[in-house]
Every structure is written in structure tokens, then in C-alpha cells.
């Protein structure tokens, strides 16, 4: 199954989101075409235009509902640095003198610390307006260091989210 959201100023909101069954996938000249079991009911715009010397792409969002999803933040390769592992004799005890960066037990990579995030937020607490269910999802390069509330997955001030 695939979902297509409304797009552009022609969309009438979430009521025009659609689900469809994929029957074929064709990749040709770096263009992917999906064959659907039935035609979509609403117009979903996809276009590229140049405005003021900048190229803008407008398209509906499409997501695959029956596969694992990988959510990856953008990685700025200029901001990556290798972090050496701690020596085997490193003592992680809270009263020991710390001689190793953040207690790393193996080789790791650090980043610009500005990654993607998923936030669930209702207008008011304890209204049970927000329900979030994430299954079969892999999240990498996520969360934003030193920013309160910018966690990889964040239920923000919702109160009771027991239905999630």
C-alpha cells in the first residue's frame, strides 16, 4: 500500500489523503513510476519551476505503508569526526579520574549534532488528541544535542498518551 497526501494550494486538507495498492514499480532514466490498482480520486501536483533564479520542486508526499521505514537526518560530512575508543584499562567508575572522551567503549563517529526529529504535540494537555504508533522504524542521525525537547522521538506536553 502507498499513501499520497494533498499537495499545493489545490489540496483541500487531510480529507484528500489517499491510500492505494501498488501493482508495479518501473524505474527508467532516474524516474520512478508506480502502477496502482485503482486511479487516485484527487489531483496530486508534481512540478518543477524556476522562480527568481531558484529551482523549486512541488510534489505530494508518498509513503510506503507496508514496509520498514528508515528516517535519517541529514549528515553534513564536513562536521564528522572520528572519536577514538577508550583504552581497555579505562575505569568508568564515578569516582575515578576520567581520561576518556564520554566513556566511549569502541570507535564512534560524532556529527554536527543537529538531526531529524519526530514530534507528537496536541494543542492542549490531556485531551487525547494525539496518538502516535511507530512500528518497524529505524531512526538514525536524529535528535538535536543541547536543545531541550529536540529528542529523536518526542511526545511534547501531551499529558495522557496511554493510547499510543
N, C-alpha and C positions, 0 to 999 in steps of 0.2 A: 504494500500500500504506500501511497505517497500523499502528502498534503501540500496544497498550494494556497498561500494567503492572498488577500486582496492586494492590489498594487495601484500606485499612482493615485491621482485625485478622482479617478473614476470609481474606485472602490467604495462600497457602502458599509465598510467596517467588517467586524468579525463574522457577520452573517453571510459573507461571500467566501469565507474559507471553505475549501473543498477537499474531500478525500477521494482518491481514485486508485484503481488497481492497475499496476504496471504489467503490460503484456510483452513488451520488448524494449531493449536498450540498444541504440545504434550510435557508435562513435565514428565520426568522419570529419576530417580536416579540423581537428581540435574542437568540434561541435558535437554535443551530446543531445540526442533526440530520444524522448521517451514515448513509447506507444502505450496508449491507455485503453482499457476495456470499454469505457464509455466516454463520450465527449464531456468536457467541463461545461458547467451551466453558465458561468460568469466569465467576463472578459478579464484576462490577466495580462498586463502590459509588460513587454520586454523591449527596450530600445536603448540605443547609444546615440548621444547627441553631443555636440561641441558648443559650449557657451563661454564666451569671454576667453577663448583660448584653452579651456579645460574640457576634457572629455568626461562626460557623465554617463554612467550606466544605470538604468532603472529596470528593475525586474521584481516579480513576485518571489517570495521566499518559498523554497521547496524543501521538504524534509522527508526522509525515508522512515516510515513508522515501524517497520518490521525487521530492523537490523540493529546491531550495536551502533551507538553514536559516539564519536570522538569529538570532544570540544577542546580545542587547543587555542591558547592565547598566542598572540604574535610574538616572535622571538627576534629581538634586534641582535644580529650576530656581532655587532661592534661592542656590545655590552656583556658578552660572555667571558667568563674567566674560569680557568681550572682551579680547583681547590685541592690542595694536597691532602692525602689521608693522614690521620693522626698516627704517630708511631705505635707499634704494638704494645709498648710499655706504658702508654698513656693511661693515666689514672682519672676516671670520671667522677671520683668521689667529690661531694660538695665541699669538703674541707681541704681538698688537695689544691696545689697551685696549678692553675690551668695554663698549659703551654701549647694548646692546640686550638685552632680556629673552630669554634662552635661544636667541638666534640665530634668531628666527622670521623666515622669509622672506615670509610672507603673513599675512593676518588669520586668527586662530585663536580657538578657544574653549577655556577651561580649565574644569575641573569640580572637584567635591569630592574627586576622585582616589581614589574608592572604588568600583571597578567589579566586574563579574562575572568569574568565572574558571572554567576547566576544568582539573581536576587528575586525572592518572593516577598511582595510587600502589599499590604492592604491599606486602604485609606484610614481605617480605624482599627484599634486592637480588639481582639476577642469577638469579632464579627463573623469569623469563619468564612470570610470571602476568599481567602487564598487556600488552595490545595495544591501541593506540589508532590509529584511522584516521579522519581528518577530511577530508572532501571536500565541495566545494560549500557551504562555510560562511562566513558573514560575521560577524565578531565586532567589536562596537563598544561604547564605554563600558566597556572591560574593563581588568583589571589594577588593582592597588592600590598607589598611589605610596608610596614609602618603607617598604614592607613586603617584606622579603626572602622570596622564594618565592611571592609572590602575583602571578604573571605572568598574562597573559590565557590562555595555554595552557601548562601546566606538567607535565612528566614528572618527578615528585618521587621522587628517590632510588631509582630502579628498576634502575640498572645497565644491563645489556644490554637494549635495546629495539629491536634490529635488525629484529624482525618487525613493527614499527609503521610 
